[in-house]
Amino acid sequence: MKVSLVIPAFNEEKLLPQTLAAIERARAGFTDAGWESELIVCNNNSTDRTGEVAAASGARVVFEPVNQIGRARNTGAAAATGDWILFVDADSRPSRELFAAAATMAASGRAIAIGSTVRLDGGGRAWRMLAESWNRLSRWAGLMAGSFIFVERAAFQEVGGFNLQLYAAEEIDLTKRLRTLGRKQGRRIVILHRTPLETSARKTELYSFRELFSFFLRGLFRPFSTLSRREACSPWYDGRR
């Protein structure tokens, strides 16, 4: 078995080195399970040294000129040669134990895709409580966080990859389509929780509570008009790093 690790990256020269170092350590979890692995970074039209940082780490770098995280993931996936694809965000730090658990679950044949609960590396008590609320919802509803999506490549291709109409919440849309396919195949989406993915809380520092709360309210009450417009999804696309 082989896994393709795909990291979408837009202006991530600051945090990408930490992510790449963590992934290099974590890859041992796949190696121990007898898996081969490759590392692909999709440089999503960065204006900083993201591409150079990725190349220096030994990653294969592909370029996507349109700033859209779903499109960047699709471009990275198109270059993948693995049986499974693991999408990890450029500001997240997976562990060896998480990769090992993912490999074990994938090899069991019971899962069409695998997600993980998350642990913020900061952000204060209120944001950590929100993250825990998401984790409970994620496990109950089988929803994958975009920061960690481990999916069978054939299944990803069959459902058409990430929806290019969406600039945010594209992982929820993908989850729903994979769940439908999984029911037909007698497989399910599994959310790992014993070894959470550590991810950056930087948005809680770069954006005010009002800015983030306003975005979530717009997404709740006007989902398509919000999520289908890049300018409406500024926390992901305005370049604050």
Secondary structure, DSSP 8 states (H G I E B T S, - for coil): -EEEEEEEESS-TTTHHHHHHHHHHHTHHHHHTT-EEEEEEEE-S-SSSHHHHHHHTT-EEEE--S--HHHHHHHHHHT--SSEEEEE-TTEE--HHHHHHHHHHHHHT-EEEEEEEEEESSSHHHHHHHHHHHHHHHHHHT---TTEEEEEHHHHHHTTSS-TT-SSSHHHHHHHHHHHHHHHHT-EEEEEEEEEEEE--HHHHHS-HHHHHHHHHHHHHSHHHHHT-GGG-HHHHS---
